[in-house]
Amino acid sequence: MLRVVADEIIRWSYVGDHLHEIWNRVVQHLELTFIAVGVGFLISAVLAAVAIRFRIVYQPINAIAGVMYAVPSLALFILLTPITGLTTLTAEIALVSYTIQILFRSIVAGIDGVPDSVRESATAMGYTRPRQLWSVEVPLAVPVIMSGLRIATVTTVGLVPIAGILGSDQGGLGVFIYDGLNRAFNTPLLIGGVLTVVLAVVLDVTLVQIERLLTPWIRRARIA
């Protein structure tokens, strides 16, 4: 009885026949995610550096990034289509825009969270401003920055399937989701949905491990 119910929910023969396509969609999903988060991080880092140097621009940058983040993803994909077409560029522009506010705020918050006493000690030791930033402030800001990076990454993984509306070259696992919805077929729908969740969890756990490697002093402090 249970096997009959399982067969009604998912057809394993379909999974076996489409293993190569499933793998290709997983790789495409990861590529779209990594490009969006990577470009978003670079843009956010530059904007954060400007905002830290010139505090007056923080609010305007944050406001613009907030407006971009507030636009519904499906609407943004559709608005960009007449300009950049049904292309990967359209998907990436939208995906990058959703990472900027998260990453920008986390970078600024991480740097701002460094205690003044630490900065004063670094200055007293003869650290120049650039050396103080990269050798002292950035390492101490890593936990906050990584938290933002984790949120941005998981959010992007969840948004990539929506880009499937642009075509089979932009949706990653979303191609299966749209196929399942269009044909009222549970199997591709479950493949796309479940694997998207799995990717989000795996990437989040991976980033947690990377954070631990980058902040060994936190582990030592907890042990002590």
CORFENNOR-V430136 format. One record per backbone hydrogen bond with DSSP energy under -1.0 kcal/mol. CO is the residue of the C=O (numbers start at 1). NH is the residue of the N-H. E is the energy in kcal/mol with one decimal. If there is no record, write none. Layout:
BEGIN
CO;NH;E
CO;NH;E
END
This chain:
BEGIN
1;5;-2.2
2;6;-2.5
3;7;-2.4
4;8;-1.6
5;9;-1.6
6;10;-2.9
11;15;-1.4
12;16;-2.5
13;17;-2.1
14;18;-1.1
18;22;-2.7
19;23;-2.4
20;24;-2.2
21;25;-2.4
22;26;-2.1
23;27;-2.4
24;28;-2.5
25;29;-2.5
26;30;-2.3
27;31;-2.6
28;32;-2.5
29;33;-2.0
30;34;-3.1
31;35;-2.4
32;36;-2.0
33;37;-2.7
34;38;-2.6
35;39;-2.7
36;40;-2.4
37;41;-2.3
38;42;-2.0
39;43;-2.5
40;44;-2.4
41;45;-2.6
42;46;-2.0
43;47;-2.5
44;48;-2.8
45;49;-2.3
46;50;-2.1
47;51;-2.5
48;52;-2.5
49;53;-1.8
50;54;-3.1
54;57;-2.0
55;58;-1.4
57;61;-2.2
58;62;-2.8
59;63;-2.6
60;64;-2.4
61;65;-2.6
62;66;-2.0
63;67;-2.1
64;68;-2.2
65;69;-2.0
66;70;-1.6
67;71;-1.0
72;76;-2.2
73;77;-2.4
74;78;-1.9
75;79;-2.6
76;80;-2.0
77;81;-1.2
80;83;-1.2
80;84;-2.7
81;85;-2.2
85;87;-1.9
87;91;-1.5
88;92;-2.8
89;93;-2.7
90;94;-1.8
91;95;-2.6
92;96;-3.1
93;97;-1.9
94;98;-1.1
96;99;-1.4
96;100;-1.1
99;103;-2.6
100;104;-3.2
101;105;-2.3
102;106;-1.7
103;107;-2.4
104;108;-2.2
105;109;-2.6
106;110;-2.3
107;111;-2.2
108;112;-2.8
109;113;-1.4
111;114;-1.4
115;119;-1.6
116;120;-2.7
117;121;-2.0
118;122;-2.3
119;123;-2.4
120;124;-2.4
121;125;-1.4
122;127;-2.3
123;126;-1.6
128;132;-2.9
129;133;-2.3
130;134;-2.4
131;135;-2.8
132;136;-1.6
132;137;-2.3
133;138;-3.0
136;140;-1.6
137;141;-1.6
141;145;-2.5
142;146;-3.2
143;147;-1.6
144;148;-1.9
145;149;-2.3
146;150;-2.5
147;151;-2.0
148;152;-2.6
149;153;-2.3
150;154;-2.5
151;155;-2.4
152;156;-2.2
153;157;-2.4
154;158;-1.7
155;159;-1.3
156;160;-2.1
159;162;-1.0
160;163;-1.1
161;164;-1.6
162;165;-1.7
163;166;-2.2
164;167;-1.2
167;170;-1.4
171;174;-2.9
172;175;-1.4
173;177;-1.3
174;178;-2.8
175;179;-2.1
176;180;-2.7
177;181;-2.3
178;182;-2.6
179;183;-1.9
180;185;-2.2
185;189;-1.1
186;190;-2.9
187;191;-2.5
188;192;-2.6
189;193;-2.2
190;194;-2.9
191;195;-2.0
192;196;-1.5
193;197;-1.8
194;198;-2.4
195;199;-2.6
196;200;-2.0
197;201;-2.3
198;202;-2.8
199;203;-2.6
200;204;-2.0
201;205;-2.5
202;206;-2.3
203;207;-2.3
204;208;-1.9
205;209;-2.0
206;210;-2.2
207;211;-2.4
208;212;-1.9
209;213;-1.9
210;214;-2.0
211;215;-1.2
215;218;-1.1
216;220;-2.1
217;221;-2.1
218;222;-2.0
219;223;-2.4
220;224;-2.4
END
